[in-house]
């Protein structure tokens, strides 16, 4: 069976980001869809969410046998598309959503990509506040993350000043530094009674567009101490999910507890990504 071009694929982070880094033009959103797929698959393999709860649906199938959760690779089960979520002000198409039966959306990730014209990041700030507020009004317990990747164009490699993320000195562009500082104020929402304008987690990442190394994250920014570094994003989302939907509601843990996959699961034998580890059952 031919692979459907819009169906979710199991990719490594570098594969997903290479598409973003090397695509010319953004009209069809093809440059960012692979990152949607990466996030969806990671939420299953590492996060322990059932594939049927995630949209876009990953090419994965989960089953329980002899008390063990098994994960299998199945391209025919994959699907694309965004999830329409009911908002407090309007419906919103969200890039990646985990929905629990009888509970509703419990975790969501909005993913943005910017190629150039970084002076326009102020518009992203306004959009981010509006999107977050809209969904948290309707679902205060929703664990909502914002992941934004920027192409690390350099002015010493021919990029115009307004399109350069990095200067020849190695410093990040002023507009991106300001954007980072604003977004640090919109992250780390730790309780459903907190400010609805804040996300539970925000990540900001620069992506190298040049060969060799195309699609790799630029380590120099954000700084390791920043709350917006990529490596903090998923652990923070899982922690907030568990605090709200598992530990705070013990009577629902049969529904909300995240799966721990058997180490012998067929899908885990040839994972395309080594930038995260699958969530395995204790002792495996």
Buried (B, 14 or more C-beta within 10 A) or exposed (E): EEEEEEBBBBBBBBBBBBBBBBBEEBEEEBBBBBBBBBBBBBBBBBBBBBBBBBBBBBBBBBEEEEEBBBBBBBBEBBBBBBBEBEBBEEEBEBBBBBBBEEBBBBBBBBBBBBBBEBBEBEEBBEEBBBBBBBBBEBBBBBBBBBBBBBBBBBBEEEBEEEBBBBBEEEEBBEBBEBBBEBBBBBBBBEEBEEEBBBBBBBBBBBBBBEEEEBBBBBEEBBEEEBBBBBEBBBEBBBBBBBBBBBEEEEEBEEBBEBBBBBEEBEBBEEBBBEBBEBBBBEEE
